[in-house]
Each structure stands twice: as C-alpha cells, then as structure tokens.
C-alpha cells in the first residue's frame, strides 16, 4: 500500500473504533452478538486468564506507558502494579470509557500514535491488541517510537490476536486489510496483521528488538515480552 492509501485506511480504522467504542467490551467479554457457545467460550476465557497471568508474572512496575489503551480492559491491570500509568489512544470515546472504568487513576492522552512523541522515558511500554493494527509501512517507525519511549533498561509487553479467526465481526481479510462488521451492520476496513511467534521475533529483530513470543494454549492470542537488542 502506498502512503495515501495507508493514510485513508488508518483514518477509517479510527472511525471504526470510535463507532465500536460502546460494544468493544461485548467482544472481549463475549456478550450479546459476540456470545459464544459454552465450549468455545470456555477455551476463549481460559486463554484470557493465561494472558492475565502472564502480565501478572511480568509485573509492569514503575512508570508505565500504554499505547492504544482503549476502554481500559488492560489499564486496570497495569494500575495494580505501576506507580504511574499514561494511557494513549487516538479515539477520545474509548478513553472516556477507560477513565470511567479506572476511576481516573491514569494520565489519559488523546493522540494519533503515529504522530505522537513521548514526553519522557518510561520503564514499561504495554500495548494490547494494537500491534496487529500497525501497517507494515509503519512497522519500523513504530518500533523506533517505542524505543524513544523507553529507558535504556525498559521493557515491552504486548498481547494480540493470533491467527485464529473471530466470526463475530470479521467479514473478510486480504493481505493486511480486514473488513469488520459492527452489530448494527455497518462495515469498515482496518489494518490487521498476524504473526506466528518465530516470524514476529525475526521481524522485530530486524529493527533492533529482542522479543520472546508465545501463543496461548487454545490459540486465540499471542503475548510477548522484550527489550531493545544490545
């Protein structure tokens, strides 16, 4: 995709999450139109618990930056460990939901992550279900941003979708572009990329990072920790 095409796609991606703000949590908690049968839901929530346990073991302490903080599903966990959390998202509507969920305990910044500059260096940079929305054209620049955001000994923790599909809102997928449907039937094109663990480790290594990537037991998610390569 050329630059103008990527720009239009990212603008539509922001519109999608603005319109999806009120139903995002329904997807995560598998409610309403996103509900699963009992067996499938059991596997989904087992993988959710695995992600939460991994973050708990990691312990995101100190001054923590959360990129694409969304409705606060992960912000609430970060706040239990961190001295301070800065939550950044391009969509004000989801940050308002985040603020309500977390009782205003974080610093909330509405900003386009691809244009934003960190105000200081942080101990930890966390991003949940965001990395897959970074187009390949911006991949290296995004990881450079993460590098500028972290102290020399700082760490990254990310969680994201694995390749397993989600029929609740996926219409189609071609290359880096996925078409998603909201519960009211409207459709939007967004960036959506997927990696196998080894593939992601190699791709970030090429831009100066060392990640350890794992897939959850039932295949719904990946999670990773890492640092800048020395």
N, CA, C and O of each residue as an XYZ file, in Angstrom:
920
protein
N       0.835     -1.195      0.000
C       0.000      0.000      0.000
C       0.869      1.243      0.000
O       1.852      1.316      0.737
N       0.513      2.223     -0.822
C       1.269      3.472     -0.833
C       0.832      4.350      0.342
O      -0.117      4.028      1.058
N       1.539      5.454      0.523
C       1.293      6.314      1.665
C      -0.136      6.829      1.766
O      -0.748      6.706      2.827
N      -0.701      7.414      0.680
C      -2.080      7.898      0.765
C      -3.090      6.800      1.082
O      -4.048      7.030      1.819
N      -2.878      5.606      0.527
C      -3.795      4.501      0.804
C      -3.737      4.106      2.277
O      -4.768      3.861      2.903
N      -2.513      4.046      2.830
C      -2.359      3.728      4.252
C      -3.025      4.792      5.111
O      -3.688      4.474      6.098
N      -2.849      6.058      4.733
C      -3.466      7.142      5.487
C      -4.979      7.025      5.517
O      -5.596      7.214      6.566
N      -5.587      6.713      4.370
C      -7.045      6.563      4.318
C      -7.491      5.370      5.156
O      -8.513      5.436      5.838
N      -6.730      4.284      5.106
C      -7.098      3.086      5.863
C      -7.011      3.343      7.368
O      -7.880      2.912      8.125
N      -5.971      4.042      7.795
C      -5.833      4.339      9.226
C      -6.919      5.297      9.700
O      -7.375      5.196     10.839
N      -7.339      6.229      8.840
C      -8.447      7.119      9.203
C      -9.729      6.316      9.379
O     -10.495      6.568     10.309
N      -9.970      5.353      8.496
C     -11.160      4.509      8.630
C     -11.053      3.621      9.867
O     -12.056      3.340     10.524
N      -9.842      3.182     10.181
C      -9.636      2.378     11.392
C     -10.000      3.182     12.642
O     -10.610      2.643     13.566
N      -9.633      4.454     12.678
C     -10.008      5.298     13.813
C     -11.526      5.475     13.883
O     -12.110      5.446     14.966
N     -12.158      5.659     12.727
C     -13.624      5.786     12.720
C     -14.278      4.506     13.224
O     -15.254      4.548     13.974
N     -13.735      3.378     12.808
C     -14.280      2.096     13.249
C     -14.251      1.972     14.764
O     -15.252      1.592     15.372
N     -13.121      2.286     15.380
C     -13.030      2.146     16.832
C     -13.830      3.225     17.556
O     -14.270      3.016     18.686
N     -14.020      4.372     16.917
C     -14.903      5.383     17.511
C     -16.333      4.858     17.552
O     -17.018      4.985     18.567
N     -16.779      4.270     16.448
C     -18.138      3.740     16.386
C     -18.287      2.442     17.183
O     -19.389      2.107     17.618
N     -17.220      1.733     17.372
C     -17.269      0.456     18.078
C     -17.090      0.614     19.588
O     -17.223     -0.361     20.328
N     -16.793      1.811     20.048
C     -16.435      2.012     21.453
C     -17.453      1.389     22.401
O     -17.079      0.725     23.368
N     -18.732      1.600     22.126
C     -19.757      1.136     23.070
C     -19.933     -0.373     23.082
O     -20.527     -0.916     24.013
N     -19.421     -1.066     22.053
C     -19.592     -2.521     22.013
C     -18.273     -3.289     22.117
O     -18.263     -4.519     22.054
N     -17.168     -2.568     22.274
C     -15.875     -3.254     22.336
C     -15.846     -4.261     23.485
O     -15.400     -5.395     23.313
N     -16.315     -3.849     24.634
C     -16.282     -4.745     25.787
C     -17.157     -5.977     25.575
O     -16.867     -7.042     26.119
N     -18.232     -5.840     24.786
C     -19.070     -7.004     24.490
C     -18.263     -8.072     23.762
O     -18.447     -9.267     23.994
N     -17.359     -7.629     22.872
C     -16.499     -8.596     22.171
C     -15.565     -9.297     23.160
O     -15.431    -10.520     23.127
N     -14.934     -8.540     24.022
C     -13.951     -9.128     24.933
C     -14.605    -10.079     25.926
O     -14.075    -11.152     26.217
N     -15.758     -9.676     26.440
C     -16.445    -10.498     27.436
C     -17.468    -11.451     26.819
O     -18.199    -12.133     27.537
N     -17.515    -11.495     25.483
C     -18.355    -12.419     24.710
C     -19.821    -12.312     25.110
O     -20.460    -13.295     25.484
N     -20.341    -11.068     25.018
C     -21.728    -10.795     25.351
C     -22.500    -10.426     24.084
O     -21.912    -10.071     23.063
N     -23.831    -10.519     24.171
C     -24.684    -10.084     23.077
C     -24.371    -10.797     21.783
O     -24.302    -12.025     21.739
N     -24.177    -10.009     20.708
C     -23.927    -10.600     19.384
C     -22.578    -11.296     19.302
O     -22.316    -12.014     18.336
N     -21.717    -11.099     20.297
C     -20.398    -11.729     20.305
C     -20.352    -12.982     21.186
O     -19.286    -13.566     21.381
N     -21.493    -13.388     21.711
C     -21.533    -14.555     22.595
C     -21.107    -15.817     21.862
O     -21.350    -15.964     20.665
N     -20.474    -16.720     22.588
C     -20.002    -17.998     22.060
C     -20.752    -19.138     22.736
O     -21.331    -18.967     23.809
N     -20.733    -20.304     22.093
C     -21.287    -21.478     22.762
C     -20.414    -21.817     23.971
O     -19.279    -21.353     24.079
N     -20.953    -22.622     24.865
C     -20.305    -22.865     26.156
C     -18.893    -23.417     26.002
O     -17.976    -22.978     26.695
N     -18.716    -24.362     25.114
C     -17.393    -24.987     24.949
C     -16.379    -23.996     24.393
O     -15.260    -23.898     24.897
N     -16.770    -23.257     23.350
C     -15.856    -22.286     22.750
C     -15.539    -21.154     23.728
O     -14.400    -20.696     23.817
N     -16.568    -20.709     24.461
C     -16.345    -19.662     25.455
C     -15.366    -20.116     26.523
O     -14.546    -19.328     26.993
N     -15.448    -21.380     26.908
C     -14.509    -21.900     27.900
C     -13.073    -21.801     27.429
O     -12.184    -21.448     28.204
N     -12.840    -22.115     26.147
C     -11.482    -22.012     25.604
C     -11.036    -20.562     25.527
O      -9.896    -20.235     25.857
N     -11.954    -19.683     25.085
C     -11.633    -18.247     24.996
C     -11.203    -17.696     26.343
O     -10.147    -17.075     26.457
N     -12.019    -17.922     27.363
C     -11.726    -17.334     28.677
C     -10.539    -18.000     29.352
O      -9.886    -17.378     30.190
N     -10.244    -19.239     29.013
C      -9.017    -19.857     29.511
C      -7.800    -19.131     28.949
O      -6.822    -18.909     29.663
N      -7.856    -18.761     27.666
C      -6.751    -18.015     27.063
C      -6.667    -16.601     27.632
O      -5.570    -16.073     27.811
N      -7.817    -15.981     27.918
C      -7.806    -14.661     28.572
C      -7.086    -14.744     29.911
O      -6.247    -13.901     30.230
N      -7.424    -15.773     30.697
C      -6.776    -15.928     32.007
C      -5.281    -16.162     31.851
O      -4.494    -15.717     32.687
N      -4.885    -16.853     30.794
C      -3.455    -17.083     30.555
C      -2.738    -15.757     30.289
O      -1.644    -15.528     30.803
N      -3.355    -14.887     29.486
C      -2.767    -13.562     29.242
C      -2.640    -12.771     30.542
O      -1.597    -12.182     30.825
N      -3.715    -12.769     31.322
C      -3.703    -12.007     32.574
C      -2.648    -12.540     33.541
O      -1.994    -11.766     34.241
N      -2.486    -13.863     33.579
C      -1.468    -14.455     34.456
C      -0.064    -14.091     33.986
O       0.825    -13.846     34.802
N       0.136    -14.055     32.663
C       1.449    -13.686     32.129
C       1.794    -12.250     32.492
O       2.930    -11.960     32.867
N       0.818    -11.343     32.384
C       1.073     -9.951     32.751
C       1.317     -9.822     34.251
O       2.171     -9.047     34.682
N       0.569    -10.579     35.038
C       0.759    -10.559     36.488
C       2.176    -11.002     36.851
O       2.822    -10.390     37.702
N       2.652    -12.054     36.211
C       4.007    -12.542     36.491
C       5.060    -11.529     36.047
O       6.070    -11.331     36.724
N       4.813    -10.892     34.904
C       5.738     -9.877     34.394
C       5.844     -8.708     35.380
O       6.942     -8.223     35.654
N       4.706     -8.261     35.910
C       4.704     -7.178     36.891
C       5.127     -5.843     36.302
O       6.276     -5.439     36.479
N       4.223     -5.134     35.596
C       4.579     -3.865     34.940
C       4.718     -2.723     35.947
O       3.786     -1.942     36.138
N       5.860     -2.631     36.577
C       6.073     -1.670     37.665
C       6.740     -0.387     37.176
O       7.290     -0.323     36.076
N       6.671      0.614     38.018
C       7.308      1.895     37.716
C       6.403      2.803     36.913
O       5.191      2.847     37.122
N       7.014      3.524     35.991
C       6.318      4.478     35.130
C       5.956      3.745     33.844
O       6.840      3.406     33.057
N       4.663      3.497     33.621
C       4.211      2.616     32.541
C       3.457      3.413     31.482
O       2.584      4.221     31.800
N       3.804      3.175     30.228
C       3.116      3.751     29.075
C       2.256      2.680     28.430
O       2.738      1.587     28.131
N       0.979      2.991     28.213
C       0.097      2.085     27.482
C      -0.323      2.753     26.183
O      -0.965      3.804     26.195
N       0.040      2.142     25.066
C      -0.333      2.645     23.747
C      -1.615      1.968     23.291
O      -1.806      0.770     23.501
N      -2.504      2.754     22.657
C      -3.820      2.257     22.229
C      -4.550      1.647     23.421
O      -4.938      0.478     23.400
N      -4.728      2.452     24.447
C      -5.230      1.969     25.732
C      -6.692      1.551     25.700
O      -7.131      0.796     26.567
N      -7.455      2.023     24.719
C      -8.822      1.564     24.560
C      -9.701      1.820     25.765
O      -9.569      2.842     26.437
N     -10.604      0.881     26.036
C     -11.622      1.063     27.075
C     -11.125      0.748     28.478
O     -11.900      0.815     29.432
N      -9.854      0.407     28.623
C      -9.283      0.222     29.957
C      -9.238     -1.205     30.450
O      -8.928     -1.445     31.617
N      -9.543     -2.168     29.578
C      -9.505     -3.575     29.979
C      -8.130     -3.948     30.529
O      -8.023     -4.698     31.499
N      -7.074     -3.414     29.895
C      -5.714     -3.712     30.363
C      -5.197     -2.622     31.298
O      -4.364     -2.899     32.162
N      -5.673     -1.394     31.141
C      -5.240     -0.311     32.027
C      -5.491     -0.675     33.483
O      -4.657     -0.401     34.347
N      -6.628     -1.286     33.755
C      -6.977     -1.642     35.144
C      -5.955     -2.598     35.742
O      -5.659     -2.519     36.934
N      -5.404     -3.513     34.917
C      -4.375     -4.433     35.416
C      -3.052     -3.693     35.630
O      -2.362     -3.916     36.625
N      -2.708     -2.819     34.693
C      -1.461     -2.070     34.816
C      -1.450     -1.227     36.088
O      -0.423     -1.117     36.758
N      -2.583     -0.640     36.413
C      -2.661      0.243     37.580
C      -2.423     -0.493     38.890
O      -2.029      0.125     39.879
N      -2.651     -1.779     38.917
C      -2.418     -2.541     40.150
C      -0.933     -2.684     40.453
O      -0.557     -2.926     41.600
N      -0.090     -2.537     39.444
C       1.352     -2.738     39.611
C       2.143     -1.435     39.543
O       3.099     -1.241     40.295
N       1.737     -0.542     38.636
C       2.554      0.618     38.286
C       2.451      1.733     39.318
O       1.452      1.851     40.027
N       3.497      2.545     39.390
C       3.444      3.780     40.158
C       2.641      4.841     39.410
O       1.973      5.677     40.017
N       2.719      4.789     38.077
C       2.034      5.772     37.241
C       1.773      5.134     35.881
O       2.636      4.442     35.341
N       0.578      5.368     35.323
C       0.223      4.856     34.005
C      -0.197      6.018     33.120
O      -1.040      6.828     33.505
N       0.390      6.097     31.942
C      -0.014      7.052     30.925
C      -0.700      6.271     29.814
O      -0.083      5.419     29.176
N      -1.984      6.562     29.581
C      -2.805      5.819     28.619
C      -3.065      6.687     27.394
O      -3.695      7.740     27.491
N      -2.575      6.237     26.239
C      -2.677      6.993     24.993
C      -3.595      6.265     24.024
O      -3.487      5.049     23.866
N      -4.493      6.986     23.375
C      -5.336      6.408     22.333
C      -5.772      7.523     21.393
O      -5.927      8.672     21.807
N      -5.968      7.176     20.128
C      -6.376      8.162     19.134
C      -7.857      8.486     19.208
O      -8.303      9.466     18.611
N      -8.632      7.676     19.935
C     -10.091      7.818     19.952
C     -10.540      8.264     21.345
O     -10.437      7.510     22.312
N     -11.033      9.482     21.433
C     -11.441     10.011     22.723
C     -12.583      9.242     23.352
O     -12.665      9.139     24.576
N     -13.477      8.693     22.516
C     -14.628      7.963     23.049
C     -14.202      6.748     23.864
O     -14.795      6.471     24.906
N     -13.195      6.027     23.412
C     -12.777      4.851     24.181
C     -12.009      5.264     25.435
O     -12.086      4.587     26.461
N     -11.268      6.374     25.357
C     -10.561      6.822     26.553
C     -11.525      7.292     27.635
O     -11.225      7.169     28.823
N     -12.679      7.830     27.241
C     -13.674      8.203     28.245
C     -14.197      6.959     28.963
O     -14.408      6.989     30.175
N     -14.405      5.876     28.232
C     -14.799      4.614     28.862
C     -13.680      4.102     29.765
O     -13.938      3.558     30.839
N     -12.445      4.279     29.321
C     -11.281      3.886     30.125
C     -11.265      4.673     31.437
O     -11.086      4.100     32.512
N     -11.450      5.974     31.338
C     -11.432      6.835     32.524
C     -12.500      6.394     33.529
O     -12.253      6.357     34.734
N     -13.688      6.062     33.019
C     -14.769      5.623     33.900
C     -14.431      4.288     34.559
O     -14.697      4.094     35.745
N     -13.847      3.373     33.796
C     -13.509      2.053     34.344
C     -12.414      2.142     35.391
O     -12.426      1.390     36.365
N     -11.477      3.041     35.205
C     -10.303      3.112     36.082
C     -10.385      4.273     37.074
O      -9.401      4.608     37.734
N     -11.553      4.875     37.169
C     -11.794      5.963     38.140
C     -10.802      7.113     38.000
O     -10.449      7.767     38.981
N     -10.360      7.349     36.771
C      -9.472      8.475     36.516
C      -8.085      8.337     37.102
O      -7.405      9.337     37.332
N      -7.647      7.089     37.353
C      -6.374      6.875     38.053
C      -5.151      6.974     37.159
O      -4.029      7.001     37.664
N      -5.337      7.029     35.834
C      -4.211      7.142     34.906
C      -4.126      8.559     34.351
O      -4.995      9.391     34.614
N      -3.068      8.827     33.578
C      -2.977     10.054     32.781
C      -3.468      9.692     31.375
O      -2.907      8.791     30.751
N      -4.494     10.366     30.864
C      -5.137      9.995     29.607
C      -4.771     11.011     28.528
O      -4.914     12.218     28.727
N      -4.300     10.516     27.391
C      -3.867     11.383     26.302
C      -4.544     10.930     25.018
O      -4.390      9.778     24.611
N      -5.292     11.823     24.374
C      -5.870     11.548     23.066
C      -4.868     11.992     22.007
O      -4.591     13.184     21.871
N      -4.327     11.042     21.265
C      -3.296     11.365     20.274
C      -3.171     10.234     19.265
O      -3.346      9.063     19.600
N      -2.869     10.598     18.035
C      -2.548      9.634     16.986
C      -1.157      9.078     17.286
O      -0.174      9.818     17.256
N      -1.071      7.807     17.569
C       0.206      7.205     17.983
C       1.272      7.374     16.905
O       2.459      7.459     17.220
N       0.865      7.425     15.644
C       1.843      7.558     14.565
C       2.398      8.977     14.450
O       3.344      9.212     13.699
N       1.810      9.935     15.199
C       2.295     11.311     15.166
C       2.739     11.800     16.536
O       3.310     12.885     16.651
N       2.487     11.024     17.560
C       2.733     11.429     18.945
C       4.181     11.183     19.331
O       4.813     10.245     18.847
N       4.703     12.038     20.213
C       6.043     11.841     20.760
C       5.945     11.696     22.273
O       5.267     12.496     22.919
N       6.603     10.696     22.854
C       6.543     10.517     24.313
C       7.178     11.695     25.034
O       8.212     12.203     24.601
N       6.564     12.136     26.138
C       7.089     13.299     26.866
C       8.296     12.988     27.724
O       9.001     13.899     28.158
N       8.549     11.686     27.979
C       9.673     11.268     28.809
C       9.926      9.788     28.522
O       9.219      9.167     27.729
N      10.942      9.237     29.178
C      11.232      7.810     29.041
C      10.526      7.029     30.148
O      10.481      7.461     31.300
N       9.977      5.874     29.779
C       9.187      5.056     30.687
C       9.921      3.755     31.025
O      10.867      3.361     30.344
N       9.464      3.109     32.081
C      10.030      1.809     32.469
C       9.465      0.669     31.636
O      10.170     -0.288     31.315
N       8.190      0.777     31.289
C       7.497     -0.283     30.557
C       6.616      0.358     29.492
O       5.995      1.393     29.729
N       6.570     -0.266     28.322
C       5.620      0.104     27.279
C       4.742     -1.116     27.020
O       5.231     -2.182     26.649
N       3.447     -0.941     27.219
C       2.480     -2.024     27.024
C       1.543     -1.652     25.879
O       1.120     -0.502     25.768
N       1.217     -2.632     25.022
C       0.155     -2.412     24.051
C      -0.615     -3.710     23.842
O      -0.048     -4.761     23.544
N      -1.927     -3.594     24.012
C      -2.815     -4.740     23.887
C      -3.690     -4.616     22.653
O      -4.437     -3.648     22.514
N      -3.603     -5.590     21.758
C      -4.422     -5.650     20.540
C      -4.254     -4.395     19.692
O      -5.208     -3.870     19.116
N      -3.011     -3.936     19.636
C      -2.665     -2.780     18.817
C      -1.640     -3.127     17.752
O      -1.743     -2.655     16.620
N      -0.660     -3.938     18.092
C       0.443     -4.192     17.168
C      -0.050     -4.714     15.819
O       0.526     -4.390     14.781
N      -1.105     -5.514     15.832
C      -1.641     -6.065     14.587
C      -2.314     -4.993     13.731
O      -2.620     -5.247     12.566
N      -2.553     -3.792     14.289
C      -3.147     -2.696     13.529
C      -2.101     -1.740     12.965
O      -2.451     -0.718     12.376
N      -0.832     -2.061     13.139
C       0.252     -1.233     12.598
C       0.598     -1.735     11.202
O       1.055     -2.870     11.070
N       0.399     -0.935     10.150
C       0.714     -1.404      8.795
C       2.203     -1.622      8.625
O       3.016     -0.979      9.288
N       2.551     -2.528      7.739
C       3.970     -2.838      7.523
C       4.752     -1.586      7.130
O       5.939     -1.475      7.436
N       4.098     -0.656      6.461
C       4.769      0.583      6.046
C       5.229      1.392      7.254
O       6.200      2.143      7.154
N       4.543      1.253      8.408
C       4.885      1.994      9.617
C       5.579      1.140     10.673
O       5.845      1.612     11.778
N       5.869     -0.097     10.341
C       6.364     -1.045     11.341
C       7.657     -0.559     11.990
O       7.736     -0.483     13.216
N       8.656     -0.232     11.200
C       9.945      0.189     11.756
C       9.807      1.499     12.520
O      10.385      1.648     13.596
N       9.045      2.457     11.978
C       8.864      3.737     12.656
C       8.149      3.556     13.991
O       8.450      4.249     14.962
N       7.200      2.619     14.034
C       6.511      2.379     15.301
C       7.477      1.853     16.349
O       7.455      2.315     17.489
N       8.319      0.900     15.989
C       9.262      0.352     16.961
C      10.325      1.380     17.343
O      10.856      1.328     18.452
N      10.641      2.302     16.453
C      11.528      3.404     16.828
C      10.865      4.291     17.883
O      11.520      4.753     18.817
N       9.547      4.524     17.724
C       8.807      5.279     18.723
C       8.861      4.579     20.079
O       9.105      5.220     21.102
N       8.636      3.272     20.087
C       8.705      2.511     21.338
C      10.089      2.669     21.965
O      10.213      2.824     23.180
N      11.117      2.630     21.139
C      12.471      2.809     21.644
C      12.682      4.166     22.280
O      13.346      4.274     23.311
N      12.118      5.212     21.672
C      12.257      6.552     22.245
C      11.458      6.685     23.540
O      11.781      7.514     24.391
N      10.428      5.875     23.684
C       9.566      5.956     24.857
C      10.147      5.244     26.073
O       9.682      5.469     27.190
N      11.142      4.399     25.884
C      11.637      3.562     26.970
C      13.006      4.011     27.477
O      13.845      4.492     26.715
N      13.204      3.843     28.771
C      14.533      3.977     29.344
C      15.439      2.891     28.767
O      14.943      1.893     28.244
N      16.768      3.070     28.853
C      17.672      2.069     28.265
C      17.388      0.643     28.728
O      17.539     -0.299     27.950
N      16.975      0.473     30.000
C      16.698     -0.865     30.511
C      15.202     -1.187     30.460
O      14.768     -2.172     31.057
N      14.410     -0.372     29.758
C      12.967     -0.550     29.719
C      12.528     -1.793     28.970
O      13.277     -2.348     28.165
N      11.291     -2.228     29.247
C      10.753     -3.478     28.689
C       9.434     -3.233     27.975
O       8.700     -2.289     28.268
N       9.165     -4.118     27.032
C       7.901     -4.138     26.304
C       7.099     -5.357     26.727
O       7.655     -6.429     26.965
N       5.782     -5.181     26.819
C       4.867     -6.311     26.971
C       3.712     -6.061     26.015
O       3.094     -4.996     26.046
N       3.418     -7.042     25.163
C       2.300     -6.893     24.232
C       1.437     -8.136     24.239
O       1.918     -9.244     24.477
N       0.149     -7.937     23.974
C      -0.780     -9.029     23.735
C      -1.540     -8.704     22.458
O      -1.748     -7.537     22.127
N      -1.956     -9.754     21.738
C      -2.655     -9.512     20.476
C      -3.354    -10.781     20.027
O      -3.222    -11.842     20.638
N      -4.103    -10.643     18.940
C      -4.742    -11.803     18.340
C      -3.724    -12.716     17.699
O      -2.729    -12.248     17.144
N      -3.960    -14.016     17.767
C      -3.239    -14.972     16.941
C      -4.031    -15.148     15.638
O      -4.948    -14.375     15.360
N      -3.685    -16.140     14.858
C      -4.315    -16.300     13.546
C      -5.750    -16.806     13.619
O      -6.501    -16.673     12.653
N      -6.136    -17.377     14.740
C      -7.480    -17.922     14.863
C      -8.511    -16.817     14.641
O      -8.466    -15.773     15.292
N      -9.430    -17.054     13.724
C     -10.388    -16.024     13.342
C     -11.470    -15.814     14.384
O     -11.610    -16.596     15.324
N     -12.232    -14.746     14.203
C     -13.343    -14.427     15.095
C     -14.541    -14.076     14.223
O     -14.646    -12.950     13.739
N     -15.441    -15.029     14.020
C     -16.563    -14.831     13.109
C     -17.565    -13.813     13.629
O     -18.472    -13.415     12.899
N     -17.417    -13.382     14.885
C     -18.338    -12.408     15.451
C     -18.332    -11.069     14.744
O     -19.351    -10.378     14.744
N     -17.218    -10.677     14.141
C     -17.193     -9.380     13.471
C     -16.302     -9.334     12.244
O     -16.214     -8.285     11.606
N     -15.646    -10.412     11.890
C     -14.805    -10.443     10.694
C     -15.647    -10.783      9.469
O     -16.347    -11.795      9.440
N     -15.566     -9.914      8.454
C     -16.273    -10.147      7.192
C     -15.347    -10.797      6.183
O     -15.693    -11.803      5.564
N     -14.158    -10.209      6.022
C     -13.189    -10.735      5.070
C     -11.809    -10.226      5.443
O     -11.672     -9.279      6.218
N     -10.787    -10.866      4.884
C      -9.406    -10.462      5.157
C      -8.565    -10.725      3.921
O      -8.570    -11.831      3.380
N      -7.836     -9.695      3.474
C      -6.958     -9.812      2.317
C      -5.664     -9.074      2.617
O      -5.668     -7.858      2.811
N      -4.562     -9.803      2.654
C      -3.289     -9.164      2.954
C      -3.319     -8.526      4.331
O      -3.587     -9.198      5.327
N      -3.046     -7.233      4.388
C      -3.037     -6.506      5.663
C      -4.380     -5.865      5.993
O      -4.511     -5.206      7.024
N      -5.369     -6.047      5.138
C      -6.652     -5.357      5.305
C      -7.735     -6.350      5.702
O      -7.921     -7.377      5.049
N      -8.448     -6.031      6.782
C      -9.596     -6.825      7.214
C     -10.837     -5.959      7.171
O     -10.796     -4.774      7.503
N     -11.937     -6.559      6.760
C     -13.226     -5.865      6.824
C     -13.964     -6.367      8.048
O     -14.146     -7.572      8.225
N     -14.392     -5.431      8.900
C     -15.097     -5.749     10.135
C     -16.533     -5.214     10.072
O     -16.809     -4.201      9.430
N     -17.429     -5.921     10.752
C     -18.825     -5.514     10.813
C     -19.215     -5.201     12.253
O     -18.933     -5.985     13.159
N     -19.862     -4.059     12.464
C     -20.421     -3.729     13.768
C     -21.758     -4.430     13.955
O     -22.319     -4.970     13.002
N     -22.263     -4.422     15.168
C     -23.511     -5.127     15.444
C     -24.697     -4.520     14.709
O     -25.715     -5.186     14.523
N     -24.576     -3.239     14.279
C     -25.664     -2.622     13.527
C     -25.545     -2.853     12.024
O     -26.352     -2.333     11.254
N     -24.549     -3.628     11.601
C     -24.400     -3.992     10.199
C     -23.424     -3.155      9.408
O     -23.056     -3.549      8.302
N     -22.986     -2.023      9.918
C     -22.028     -1.195      9.182
C     -20.673     -1.898      9.097
O     -20.264     -2.601     10.020
N     -19.989     -1.695      7.976
C     -18.710     -2.354      7.744
C     -17.602     -1.327      7.540
O     -17.817     -0.259      6.967
N     -16.404     -1.679      8.025
C     -15.240     -0.806      7.946
C     -14.015     -1.633      7.573
O     -13.909     -2.801      7.948
N     -13.102     -1.030      6.842
C     -11.813     -1.655      6.550
C     -10.777     -1.142      7.544
O     -10.705      0.056      7.816
N      -9.978     -2.057      8.082
C      -8.934     -1.711      9.044
C      -7.663     -2.472      8.695
O      -7.695     -3.395      7.881
N      -6.555     -2.095      9.299
C      -5.317     -2.872      9.206
C      -5.414     -4.042     10.180
O      -5.814     -3.863     11.331
N      -5.052     -5.228      9.726
C      -4.975     -6.381     10.633
C      -3.928     -7.333     10.110
O      -4.071     -7.921      9.038
N      -2.850     -7.475     10.902
C      -1.749     -8.366     10.545
C      -1.626     -9.453     11.608
O      -1.987     -9.251     12.767
N      -1.111    -10.607     11.192
C      -0.924    -11.729     12.110
C       0.474    -12.294     11.934
O       1.046    -12.250     10.844
N       1.021    -12.831     13.031
C       2.340    -13.448     13.004
C       2.322    -14.764     13.770
O       1.604    -14.913     14.758
N       3.111    -15.702     13.304
C       3.499    -16.822     14.144
C       4.615    -16.320     15.073
O       5.317    -15.372     14.721
N       4.793    -16.933     16.245
C       5.793    -16.413     17.192
C       7.183    -16.212     16.594
O       7.768    -15.139     16.741
N       7.716    -17.226     15.927
C       9.058    -17.093     15.370
C       9.142    -16.014     14.313
O      10.151    -15.316     14.208
N       8.092    -15.876     13.535
C       8.040    -14.858     12.491
C       8.101    -13.461     13.087
O       8.825    -12.600     12.588
N       7.336    -13.232     14.162
C       7.357    -11.919     14.803
C       8.705    -11.649     15.457
O       9.218    -10.533     15.381
N       9.277    -12.650     16.090
C      10.597    -12.471     16.701
C      11.630    -12.049     15.663
O      12.457    -11.178     15.932
N      11.588    -12.658     14.481
C      12.543    -12.307     13.422
C      12.292    -10.907     12.881
O      13.234    -10.167     12.599
N      11.013    -10.543     12.736
C      10.704     -9.243     12.159
C      11.122     -8.098     13.086
O      11.639     -7.083     12.620
N      10.901     -8.257     14.390
C      11.324     -7.189     15.302
C      12.843     -7.195     15.486
O      13.441     -6.146     15.725
N      13.467     -8.365     15.376
C      14.928     -8.416     15.471
C      15.572     -7.602     14.355
O      16.631     -7.005     14.546
N      14.932     -7.583     13.200
C      15.462     -6.847     12.053
C      15.441     -5.337     12.278
O      16.152     -4.601     11.594
N      14.622     -4.866     13.242
C      14.580     -3.430     13.534
C      15.130     -3.135     14.932
O      14.874     -2.070     15.495
N      15.892     -4.093     15.490
C      16.669     -3.803     16.691
C      16.048     -4.183     18.013
O      16.371     -3.597     19.046
N      15.134     -5.184     17.992
C      14.477     -5.597     19.227
C      14.613     -7.093     19.440
O      14.778     -7.867     18.497
N      14.540     -7.478     20.707
C      14.583     -8.894     21.061
C      13.298     -9.226     21.823
O      13.107     -8.781     22.954
N      12.425    -10.006     21.197
C      11.164    -10.400     21.814
C      11.125    -11.908     22.018
O      11.705    -12.672     21.246
N      10.430    -12.320     23.073
C      10.077    -13.717     23.288
C       8.561    -13.799     23.148
O       7.827    -13.233     23.959
N       8.089    -14.507     22.114
C       6.671    -14.508     21.749
C       6.084    -15.890     21.993
O       6.700    -16.902     21.659
N       4.899    -15.929     22.574
C       4.213    -17.195     22.841
C       2.763    -17.113     22.395
O       2.168    -16.036     22.350
N       2.206    -18.272     22.065
C       0.785    -18.385     21.737
C       0.067    -19.034     22.906
O       0.588    -19.971     23.511
N      -1.129    -18.546     23.232
C      -1.895    -19.138     24.326
C      -2.348    -20.549     23.967
O      -2.380    -20.928     22.796
N      -2.693    -21.307     24.981
C      -2.908    -22.751     24.825
C      -3.958    -23.093     23.787
O      -3.809    -24.080     23.067
N      -5.017    -22.300     23.691
C      -6.092    -22.596     22.745
C      -5.986    -21.829     21.437
O      -6.863    -21.920     20.579
N      -4.906    -21.074     21.294
C      -4.604    -20.463     20.005
C      -5.278    -19.152     19.686
O      -5.207    -18.700     18.544
N      -5.938    -18.514     20.655
C      -6.618    -17.258     20.360
C      -5.690    -16.058     20.350
O      -5.910    -15.113     19.592
N      -4.655    -16.080     21.180
C      -3.848    -14.880     21.394
C      -2.358    -15.203     21.357
O      -1.935    -16.348     21.517
N      -1.580    -14.141     21.139
C      -0.140    -14.187     21.385
C       0.186    -13.164     22.458
O      -0.551    -12.198     22.656
N       1.288    -13.383     23.144
C       1.807    -12.380     24.068
C       3.326    -12.427     24.006
O       3.917    -13.456     23.676
N       3.944    -11.306     24.325
C       5.394    -11.218     24.168
C       5.979    -10.228     25.158
O       5.333     -9.253     25.544
N       7.212    -10.495     25.561
C       7.997     -9.569     26.351
C       9.318     -9.339     25.626
O       9.774    -10.191     24.863
N       9.925     -8.188     25.868
C      11.193     -7.953     25.205
C      11.848     -6.645     25.574
O      11.313     -5.843     26.340
N      13.025     -6.455     25.006
C      13.842     -5.270     25.219
C      14.547     -4.914     23.926
O      14.562     -5.694     22.974
N      15.126     -3.732     23.904
C      15.962     -3.365     22.768
C      17.177     -4.277     22.721
O      17.760     -4.595     23.757
N      17.555     -4.693     21.535
C      18.723     -5.548     21.375
C      19.973     -4.763     21.718
O      20.065     -3.566     21.442
N      20.930     -5.444     22.321
C      22.182     -4.785     22.694
C      23.252     -5.077     21.662
O      24.383     -4.610     21.797
